[in-house]
Amino acid sequence: MTRIAFFGHDAADAAVRRRVQGFRDDGLDVVGFTMRRNDNTQVDWENVDLGRTFDGAYRQRIQSIFDGARRAAAERDLLASADVIYARNLDMLATAFLAKRYAKLKTPVIYEALDVHRLLTRKDLIGLVLRRIEGALLRRTKRLVVSSPGFLENYFEVRHRGHYRPYLIENRLAAGADYGHRPGRDDAGRPATEPLRIGWVGVLRCARSLSLLTDLARKLGPQVRIVMHGIASSKEIPDFQQQIQDIENVEFRGRYRSPEDLSGIYGDLDLVWAGDFMEAGYNSVWLLPNRIYEGGYYAVPSIAPEGTQTAKWINARAAGFTVSENLACTLPGLVRTLIADRGLIAVKRSHLLDLPETTFVAPRGELSALISDTLQDERTSKTAKLNQPSTRDGRNPAE
């Protein structure tokens, strides 16, 4: 069985767990080498703890690369048992390569760029140094995995053209979990007498999104209800509770389990808010968020700002609605229109149900195909080097 050494930034992170589960669903064996963000993290796979990190603590995160690499290399036999190293995010890529060096291994490495961190887009010396480091590591990887073509078009092709082999794996639902049945065409929609329910689901980290949604709730009153599920970022929105506590038609339901709770969450919604402005002009414009796939599976249309990769995805599939700036005016205008004619939502819902399930759920074999393709390239490369003609002194000119 092919074995993956998975380097992840937080063992408790839902996306990290989803990727591990995806590997296992595809018949791959996984050993984790993961950091963690709290002291009570538990996992259900074989795992080496690389230490604790803290959100936004960049100096500590740099030190954690060296400490984590030493911890990983100390488990050399376990690391050497892997056929491929899979590193998620730049700091874990650096940790993986350093661990390889300490352990004197030649295992091929795959880099998954979950997003493009804001530090990498800076125009000062810090941004330049980090991009140089990323470029140097990227040239040594066998594949670059991204979740959105926007990252390739707007960042990697601009900054690292010709130095990577791309592989697109969207943030679709993992293949092996039970999400329940998709809604049927005959399922009754919410009565027009009830408030229109708009959900904001996932990591709630965008201060502008919160402001837009709370303003919408105030303007439209009992005609609309904003329902939030997930974890509110105390770093990005430190006054989250204060902003919502006095608004009767705004609910915050906190953490949820995925996939267990998804059916109930989206079954209670009419629309999904899919906007993000935390890294406006960069990451926020390029990404494709989990919620468009989750909502799409349950036939809940999304709303996204125009000019984003998310809007492009929605428009290509007639999967929801897009709004232009000034959003403080255009978003309430759109919602008023949808309240007056809920048949517009029903049309988008029908389009979502017409789409194949694989639009929203990853097909089985997607990850194993990536690993197989990578290993085949590695074997071909080694064979080519062995077959190169030697010089008169017996040296291979490739050496």
Phi, psi and omega per residue, in radians:
M1 nan 2.322 3.117
T2 -1.167 2.388 -3.033
R3 -2.043 2.341 -3.119
I4 -1.958 2.269 2.929
A5 -1.658 1.918 -3.021
F6 -1.760 2.014 3.099
F7 -1.696 1.951 -3.085
G8 -2.158 2.636 -3.028
H9 -1.393 -0.371 -3.123
D10 -2.744 1.967 -3.077
A11 -1.086 -0.398 -3.120
A12 -1.567 -0.167 -3.082
D13 -1.139 2.351 -3.078
A14 -1.079 -0.653 -3.130
A15 -1.205 -0.635 3.068
V16 -1.111 -0.819 3.134
R17 -1.104 -0.661 3.131
R18 -1.137 -0.675 3.134
R19 -1.195 -0.743 3.080
V20 -1.037 -0.800 3.139
Q21 -1.101 -0.654 3.096
G22 -1.074 -0.747 3.070
F23 -1.042 -0.820 -3.100
R24 -1.153 -0.680 3.099
D25 -1.061 -0.519 -3.141
D26 -1.550 0.186 3.059
G27 1.441 0.339 3.128
L28 -1.764 2.544 3.100
D29 -1.568 2.397 -3.053
V30 -2.190 2.304 2.895
V31 -2.096 2.212 -3.090
G32 -1.579 2.524 2.950
F33 -2.218 1.628 -2.916
T34 -2.231 2.545 2.915
M35 -1.391 3.094 3.063
R36 -2.603 2.733 -3.121
R37 -1.846 -0.110 3.063
N38 -2.554 3.053 -2.992
D39 -1.637 -0.043 -3.098
N40 -2.076 0.524 -3.139
T41 -1.311 2.271 3.073
Q42 -2.200 2.480 3.139
V43 -2.232 2.813 -3.137
D44 -1.908 0.401 3.038
W45 -2.231 2.830 3.075
E46 -1.067 2.243 -2.968
N47 -2.586 2.474 3.016
V48 -1.884 2.118 -3.130
D49 -1.361 2.108 -3.119
L50 -1.703 0.125 3.075
G51 1.886 2.996 -3.082
R52 -1.689 2.462 3.018
T53 -2.164 2.953 -3.082
F54 -2.291 2.397 -3.104
D55 -1.065 2.205 3.088
G56 1.429 -0.105 -3.128
A57 -1.550 1.394 -2.940
Y58 -1.188 -0.646 3.112
R59 -1.118 -0.768 3.125
Q60 -1.134 -0.631 -3.138
R61 -1.142 -0.646 3.096
I62 -1.115 -0.784 3.113
Q63 -1.111 -0.590 -3.115
S64 -1.158 -0.430 3.082
I65 -1.088 -0.817 -3.122
F66 -1.243 -0.759 3.126
D67 -1.124 -0.756 -3.140
G68 -1.131 -0.683 3.119
A69 -1.109 -0.689 3.112
R70 -1.148 -0.708 3.121
R71 -1.132 -0.710 3.124
A72 -1.146 -0.772 -3.121
A73 -1.172 -0.474 3.096
A74 -1.146 -0.373 3.057
E75 -1.789 0.898 -2.989
R76 -1.010 -0.752 -3.115
D77 -1.057 -0.696 3.128
L78 -1.181 -0.772 3.128
L79 -1.143 -0.695 -3.124
A80 -1.230 -0.302 3.139
S81 -1.303 -0.212 -3.090
A82 -1.459 2.489 3.045
D83 -1.442 -0.508 -3.105
V84 -2.486 2.470 2.971
I85 -1.760 2.261 -3.121
Y86 -2.085 1.989 -3.046
A87 -1.994 2.220 -3.088
R88 -1.834 2.049 -3.120
N89 1.467 2.752 -2.981
L90 -1.137 -0.718 -3.114
D91 -1.141 -0.599 3.101
M92 -1.313 -0.508 3.045
L93 -1.124 -0.781 3.097
A94 -1.096 -0.712 3.104
T95 -1.072 -0.759 -3.110
A96 -1.123 -0.798 -3.132
F97 -1.158 -0.657 3.110
L98 -1.179 -0.692 3.090
A99 -1.101 -0.719 3.067
K100 -1.009 -0.753 -3.127
R101 -1.140 -0.816 3.132
Y102 -1.053 -0.687 -3.062
A103 -1.545 -0.050 3.132
K104 0.982 0.944 3.130
L105 -1.992 2.797 3.111
K106 -2.122 0.443 -3.106
T107 -1.096 2.333 3.099
P108 -1.155 2.591 -3.045
V109 -2.113 2.367 3.011
I110 -1.943 2.354 -3.139
Y111 -1.881 2.122 3.019
E112 -1.842 1.985 3.078
A113 -1.580 1.705 -3.113
L114 -1.068 -0.659 3.032
D115 -2.752 -3.076 3.076
V116 -1.898 1.909 -3.056
H117 -1.091 2.547 -3.087
R118 -1.017 -0.518 3.126
L119 -1.121 -0.529 -3.121
L120 -1.283 -0.286 -3.129
T121 -1.711 -0.018 3.138
R122 -1.155 2.578 -3.096
K123 -1.692 0.106 -3.126
D124 -1.699 -2.968 -3.095
L125 -1.095 -0.645 3.127
I126 -1.048 -0.836 3.117
G127 -1.068 -0.728 -3.137
L128 -1.095 -0.790 -3.128
V129 -1.107 -0.776 -3.120
L130 -1.140 -0.668 3.103
R131 -1.183 -0.616 3.077
R132 -1.115 -0.761 3.107
I133 -1.097 -0.820 3.134
E134 -1.036 -0.773 -3.136
G135 -1.077 -0.727 -3.139
A136 -1.115 -0.718 3.116
L137 -1.259 -0.688 -3.095
L138 -1.066 -0.662 3.140
R139 -1.132 -0.365 -3.123
R140 -1.674 -0.080 3.120
T141 -1.516 2.807 -3.137
K142 -1.632 -0.466 3.116
R143 -2.593 2.610 2.972
L144 -2.001 2.042 3.135
V145 -1.746 2.240 3.069
V146 -2.245 2.754 -3.116
S147 -1.725 -0.117 -3.117
S148 -2.568 2.411 3.069
P149 -1.113 -0.338 3.105
G150 -1.065 -0.575 3.113
F151 -1.169 -0.680 3.110
L152 -1.190 -0.890 -3.031
E153 -1.126 -0.687 -2.971
N154 -1.755 -0.303 -3.109
Y155 -2.192 -1.099 -3.007
F156 -1.160 -0.646 3.102
E157 -1.240 -0.455 3.122
V158 -1.421 -0.756 -3.008
R159 -1.681 -0.509 -2.998
H160 -2.365 0.608 -3.090
R161 -0.968 2.327 3.073
G162 1.421 -0.005 -3.054
H163 -1.912 0.281 -3.107
Y164 -2.741 2.822 3.007
R165 -2.011 1.965 -3.002
P166 -1.414 2.679 3.075
Y167 -2.576 2.087 -3.092
L168 -1.617 2.109 3.009
I169 -2.249 1.801 -3.076
E170 -1.192 2.866 -3.118
N171 -1.398 0.777 3.133
R172 -1.281 2.860 3.062
L173 -1.063 2.509 -3.132
A174 -1.154 2.564 -2.992
A175 -1.181 -0.585 -2.922
G176 -1.550 -0.110 -3.057
A177 -1.542 2.861 3.126
D178 -1.752 1.943 -3.136
Y179 -1.792 0.086 -3.066
G180 1.360 3.060 -3.110
H181 -1.365 2.575 3.015
R182 -1.202 2.675 3.133
P183 -1.058 2.655 3.066
G184 -1.573 2.829 -3.131
R185 -1.163 -0.408 -3.098
D186 -1.587 -0.038 3.126
D187 -1.108 2.254 -3.106
A188 -1.211 2.407 3.057
G189 -1.358 3.065 3.135
R190 -1.201 2.366 3.118
P191 -1.022 2.517 -3.117
A192 -1.132 -0.285 3.118
T193 -1.339 -0.268 3.137
E194 -1.589 2.741 3.096
P195 -1.081 2.581 3.014
L196 -1.283 2.210 -3.036
R197 -1.822 2.093 -3.134
I198 -1.970 2.213 -3.097
G199 -1.831 2.502 2.966
W200 -2.121 1.956 -2.914
V201 -2.214 2.358 3.059
G202 2.137 -2.507 3.053
V203 -1.461 1.993 -3.063
L204 -1.594 1.641 -2.949
R205 -2.172 -0.005 -2.995
C206 -1.857 1.935 -3.098
A207 -1.121 -0.646 -3.132
R208 -1.202 -0.674 3.089
S209 -1.048 -0.761 3.112
L210 -1.053 -0.759 -3.141
S211 -1.111 -0.751 3.126
L212 -1.088 -0.750 -3.079
L213 -1.268 -0.673 3.105
T214 -1.221 -0.657 3.066
D215 -1.102 -0.698 3.105
L216 -1.060 -0.755 3.135
A217 -1.082 -0.715 3.141
R218 -1.190 -0.735 -3.076
K219 -1.179 -0.710 -3.023
L220 -1.716 -0.170 3.033
G221 0.975 -2.382 -3.029
P222 -1.198 -0.100 3.089
Q223 -1.255 -0.324 -3.054
V224 -2.392 2.651 3.059
R225 -2.350 2.234 3.116
I226 -1.736 2.152 -3.101
V227 -2.096 2.127 -3.076
M228 -1.980 2.288 3.105
H229 -2.212 2.344 3.038
G230 2.345 -2.657 -3.105
I231 -1.990 2.133 3.085
A232 -1.483 2.221 -3.110
S233 -1.278 2.008 3.127
S234 -1.233 -0.393 3.128
K235 -1.320 -0.786 -3.075
E236 -1.477 -0.563 -3.133
I237 -2.299 1.301 -3.050
P238 -1.121 -0.422 -3.114
D239 -1.847 0.552 -3.067
F240 -0.934 -0.907 -3.086
Q241 -1.101 -0.687 3.141
Q242 -1.123 -0.594 -3.100
Q243 -1.244 -0.479 -3.050
I244 -1.860 -0.202 -2.897
Q245 -1.164 -0.461 -3.075
D246 -1.811 0.219 -3.113
I247 -1.876 1.940 -3.014
E248 -1.117 -0.568 -3.079
N249 -1.709 0.479 3.003
V250 -2.146 2.205 3.122
E251 -2.087 2.397 2.989
F252 -2.072 1.997 -3.049
R253 -1.763 0.010 2.995
G254 1.308 -2.735 -3.049
R255 -1.083 2.669 3.074
Y256 -2.465 2.876 3.101
R257 -1.764 2.418 3.086
S258 -2.116 2.225 0.216
P259 -1.637 -0.026 -2.942
E260 -0.983 -0.682 -3.013
D261 -1.686 -0.103 -3.005
L262 -1.093 -0.725 -3.110
S263 -1.045 -0.763 3.130
G264 -1.187 -0.674 -3.134
I265 -1.110 -0.961 -3.039
Y266 -1.349 -0.438 3.070
G267 -1.168 -0.260 -3.113
D268 -1.750 0.105 -3.046
L269 -2.046 2.672 3.002
D270 -1.748 -0.553 -3.076
L271 -2.539 2.722 3.099
V272 -2.080 2.278 3.027
W273 -1.443 2.106 -3.068
A274 -2.082 0.403 3.093
G275 -1.531 2.741 3.100
D276 -2.714 2.316 -3.119
F277 -2.279 0.222 -3.052
M278 -1.072 -0.621 3.074
E279 -2.190 1.070 -3.052
A280 -1.006 2.399 -3.130
G281 1.526 -0.236 -3.115
Y282 -2.255 -1.959 -3.059
N283 -0.907 -0.733 -3.080
S284 -1.112 -0.505 3.132
V285 -1.428 -0.504 -2.976
W286 -1.616 -0.397 -2.968
L287 -1.374 2.865 2.951
L288 -2.157 1.895 -3.003
P289 -1.353 2.725 3.111
N290 -0.963 -0.633 -2.968
R291 -1.143 -0.394 3.105
I292 -1.275 -0.500 3.098
Y293 -1.397 -0.742 3.109
E294 -1.102 -0.877 3.126
G295 -1.084 -0.716 -3.135
G296 -1.083 -0.674 3.125
Y297 -1.037 -0.705 -3.128
Y298 -1.624 0.261 3.057
A299 1.063 0.684 3.061
V300 -1.879 1.969 -3.101
P301 -1.126 2.643 3.136
S302 -1.806 2.778 2.983
I303 -2.091 2.277 -3.135
A304 -2.444 2.650 3.070
P305 -1.198 2.470 3.089
E306 -1.130 2.729 3.120
G307 1.449 0.162 3.134
T308 -1.971 2.815 3.062
Q309 -1.097 -0.583 3.109
T310 -1.105 -0.773 3.106
A311 -1.086 -0.691 3.118
K312 -1.082 -0.753 3.122
W313 -1.097 -0.790 -3.129
I314 -1.099 -0.818 -3.091
N315 -1.143 -0.647 -3.124
A316 -1.132 -0.406 -3.082
R317 -2.004 0.087 -3.058
A318 0.860 0.747 -2.958
A319 -1.715 0.101 -3.116
G320 2.994 -2.602 -3.017
F321 -2.279 2.607 3.070
T322 -2.162 2.634 -3.110
V323 -2.308 2.504 -3.121
S324 -1.720 2.871 3.002
E325 -1.208 2.574 0.129
N326 -1.473 1.989 -3.016
L327 -1.121 -0.479 3.109
A328 -1.078 -0.395 3.092
C329 -1.816 -0.769 -3.017
T330 -1.266 -0.583 3.132
L331 -1.153 -0.877 3.057
P332 -1.044 -0.605 3.117
G333 -1.102 -0.779 3.105
L334 -1.097 -0.799 -3.079
V335 -1.142 -0.667 3.066
R336 -1.053 -0.729 3.114
T337 -1.075 -0.729 -3.114
L338 -1.266 -0.535 3.060
I339 -1.173 -0.704 -3.122
A340 -1.234 -0.516 -3.109
D341 -2.442 1.524 -3.102
R342 -1.268 -0.154 3.034
G343 -1.085 -0.461 3.085
L344 -1.120 -0.638 3.080
I345 -1.223 -0.683 -3.138
A346 -1.070 -0.628 3.106
V347 -1.110 -0.810 3.120
K348 -1.141 -0.661 3.099
R349 -1.057 -0.735 3.107
S350 -1.104 -0.716 3.095
H351 -1.067 -0.706 3.127
L352 -1.111 -0.704 3.138
L353 -1.213 -0.399 3.090
D354 -1.298 -0.399 -3.089
L355 -1.311 2.550 3.110
P356 -1.149 2.659 -3.111
E357 -1.016 -0.520 -3.123
T358 -1.201 -0.183 2.992
T359 -1.106 -0.533 -3.020
F360 -1.999 -0.437 -3.126
V361 -2.043 2.260 -3.114
A362 -1.067 2.382 3.084
P363 -1.235 2.545 3.064
R364 -1.081 2.461 3.113
G365 1.665 -0.115 -3.117
E366 -1.092 -0.819 -3.116
L367 -1.303 -0.678 3.119
S368 -1.141 -0.559 3.084
A369 -1.151 -0.694 3.077
L370 -1.054 -0.831 -3.112
I371 -1.158 -0.769 3.133
S372 -1.062 -0.761 3.130
D373 -1.087 -0.733 3.141
T374 -1.124 -0.797 -3.120
L375 -1.178 -0.620 3.098
Q376 -1.129 -0.727 3.078
D377 -1.083 -0.681 -3.141
E378 -1.122 -0.750 3.112
R379 -1.139 -0.723 3.131
T380 -1.101 -0.728 3.136
S381 -1.110 -0.731 3.134
K382 -1.161 -0.695 3.118
T383 -1.114 -0.718 -3.137
A384 -1.098 -0.706 3.125
K385 -1.142 -0.701 3.140
L386 -1.146 -0.538 -3.077
N387 -1.551 -0.054 3.111
Q388 -1.208 2.467 -3.141
P389 -1.150 2.521 3.124
S390 -1.543 2.758 3.035
T391 -1.402 3.076 -3.070
R392 -1.066 -0.513 -3.117
D393 -1.533 0.154 3.047
G394 1.558 -0.014 -3.131
R395 -1.470 2.538 3.020
N396 -1.371 2.230 -3.094
P397 -1.117 -0.271 3.106
A398 -1.367 -0.253 -3.064
E399 -1.468 nan nan
